Amino acid sequence: MDLNRVMDPNRTYSVSEMAKILHVKTEVMYDLVKRGDFPYVKLYERGEIRICGWQVKEWMDAHCRMIPADKEA
C-alpha cells in the first residue's frame, strides 16, 4: 500500500477515516488504539481521538513488511 497516495502526513485523521485508509473495520482501529498498539493523540477538551499521518507512516515503516509488487498475488 502506498500511503503517500492515500494519506497526507501533515494532517490528522479520525479513527473512522484511518480505518477506511487502511481498509479495516472501525472497531479494529478502536481496538488497536485502546490497546496502545497504534499511534494516536487524544484531544482532552473534546475527548476526541485523532491519528497523525506522519506517525502512521513511521508506525507502518517499523511494523509492516512490504511485499515487492512483483510478488503480490
Residue pairs with C-beta under 8 A, 6 or more apart in sequence:
1 22
3 21
3 56
3 57
3 60
6 21
7 13
7 21
7 53
7 56
7 57
8 53
9 53
9 54
9 56
9 57
10 53
10 54
11 53
12 41
12 50
12 51
12 52
12 53
13 21
13 50
13 51
13 52
13 53
13 56
14 48
14 49
14 50
14 51
15 26
15 29
15 30
15 33
15 40
15 49
15 51
16 26
16 29
17 51
18 29
18 51
18 56
19 25
19 26
19 28
19 29
22 29
29 38
32 38
33 40
33 49
33 51
38 51
38 59
39 51
39 52
39 55
39 56
39 58
39 59
40 49
40 50
40 51
40 52
40 55
41 49
41 50
41 51
41 52
42 48
42 49
42 50
43 49
43 50
